[in-house]
Amino acid sequence: MITTALDNAYRRYAAKRPISEQLHARARTFLPSGTTRSVLDFDPYPFTVASAAGCRLTDVDGLEYLDYLGDYSVGLAGHNPAAVREALAAVLEKGWSFGAVAAEEAEVARMLCERFESMDLVRFTSSGTEANLVAISLALKAADRSKVLVFDGGYHGGFLSFSRGRPSLNVPFDAVICDYNDLDSVREAFAQWPEQIGCVLLEPMLGSGGRIQADAGFLEGIRTLCDENGSVLVFDEVQTSRMSYGGGQALLGVRPDLTTLGKYIGGGLGFGVVGGAEKLMLQIARGGERSYDHSGTFNNNRFSMAASSAMLGTVLTRSSLDALFERGEDLRKRADHVLREHGFQATGWGSLMGFHPTDTPIRRASDLAGLDRRPVELLFHEMLERGVYTGKSGFATLSLPQTPETDDHFLTALEESVRVVAKAGF
Ligand SMILES: Cc1ncc(COP(=O)(O)O)c(C=O)c1O
């Protein structure tokens, strides 16, 4: 019955989006499956956006969507925020791609080091993936070891994706995969490879792997194991840094050696950061004892630097981040209440939320591994039908332009949608 309901949903979707269908058919001629970002591909075909403002998207067929995907957490400030627009306009006036230093990069670095207690120094990259590649490389070089300990379901970029049993295009780091929230599995790995594990890389909340919060004591336990074994602790805060002014780490009270950032801080432009302890970061200082080059044509691209300067300087204030966190906690509880009546549940932390078709506790990626995801896909389509855009695999992300009224719209759509899914035989 779920399959029939999905087929009907595809038909209903296609009937309303003929222009998107044509554009997608043309795109398929030149792009594998018509897209250049796998996560945006869904059945029967993705709609094509014509414009966006605040927390709303309009597609080429004239349909409007309330945006609760927030570009998978990039869109914290919503679409076209004035502060970023003005910063970009100033760059257009003065020029870009100097092949030389501009003042903004040091200013952005200063603002980040001021916010993140664990950051003595930072370097910029073009993406979160690249930031993680640099972080792992710095950690392994410093420890003079070869293995990276990661977690099942951990997503650190297109080339650093660690879901057991799923094919990947990963770079060939020697990865040891443990289970999230299972400190014993980490202890066992260290017992087996005490001299080889050079770093532990993890998200303070398993993000793309299901938006699963870390249990109390899990991150502290990992901190201790890293210290006992001479291993570098890397927090990937590409998603979770939005939890407070000083990131997820400030809320949790655990200090990593290196941290990576990206997404929303760049205001919607390509952006990544690796930052942390001076001793580790100085490996890429010129003339140091161990002096590695770390280059990248776009590391200081002026648009990203200007956008992140505006974001850090005016948008991402302590009070706006605290309010977003509180609103997220509240909305997730309300969503969870609505979903549980129909055998679903909501997971997440602060302004990041996941929906799952099960009511049993979810603490690690394997708790989700065997689940039929079709109910989530149907939920996604039913939300779209009600004008609300979320992630195809059951993600919702809050942004600043949303209001109590849009939250109510989101919740009503969720309630109606999950009822349809339940009726379809879930
Ligand atoms: C936690 C986390 N790390 C890293 C990345 C990769 O960032 P980017 O897509 O900018 O390369 C992502 C992207 O979704 C992410 O969620």
The ligand as an SDF file (V2000), in Angstrom:
LIG
                    3D

 16 16  0  0  0  0  0  0  0  0999 V2000
   28.8660   17.2460    9.4470 C   0  0  0  0  0  0  0  0  0  0  0  0
   29.3210   17.5670    8.0540 C   0  0  0  0  0  0  0  0  0  0  0  0
   30.6250   17.6190    7.7870 N   0  0  0  0  0  0  0  0  0  0  0  0
   31.0800   17.9310    6.5690 C   0  0  0  0  0  0  0  0  0  0  0  0
   30.2190   18.1840    5.5310 C   0  0  0  0  0  0  0  0  0  0  0  0
   30.7520   18.4920    4.1760 C   0  0  0  0  0  0  0  0  0  0  0  0
   30.6610   19.8460    3.9160 O   0  0  0  0  0  0  0  0  0  0  0  0
   30.6720   20.3510    2.3920 P   0  0  0  0  0  0  0  0  0  0  0  0
   29.4230   19.8310    1.7540 O   0  0  0  0  0  0  0  0  0  0  0  0
   30.7440   21.8370    2.5190 O   0  0  0  0  0  0  0  0  0  0  0  0
   31.8890   19.7810    1.7620 O   0  0  0  0  0  0  0  0  0  0  0  0
   28.8460   18.1350    5.7560 C   0  0  0  0  0  0  0  0  0  0  0  0
   27.8950   18.3860    4.6630 C   0  0  0  0  0  0  0  0  0  0  0  0
   26.7500   18.0390    4.6800 O   0  0  0  0  0  0  0  0  0  0  0  0
   28.3820   17.8160    7.0520 C   0  0  0  0  0  0  0  0  0  0  0  0
   27.0680   17.7520    7.3290 O   0  0  0  0  0  0  0  0  0  0  0  0
  1  2  1  0
  2  3  1  0
  2 15  2  0
  3  4  2  0
  4  5  1  0
  5  6  1  0
  5 12  2  0
  6  7  1  0
  7  8  1  0
  8  9  2  0
  8 10  1  0
  8 11  1  0
 12 13  1  0
 12 15  1  0
 13 14  2  0
 15 16  1  0
M  END
$$$$
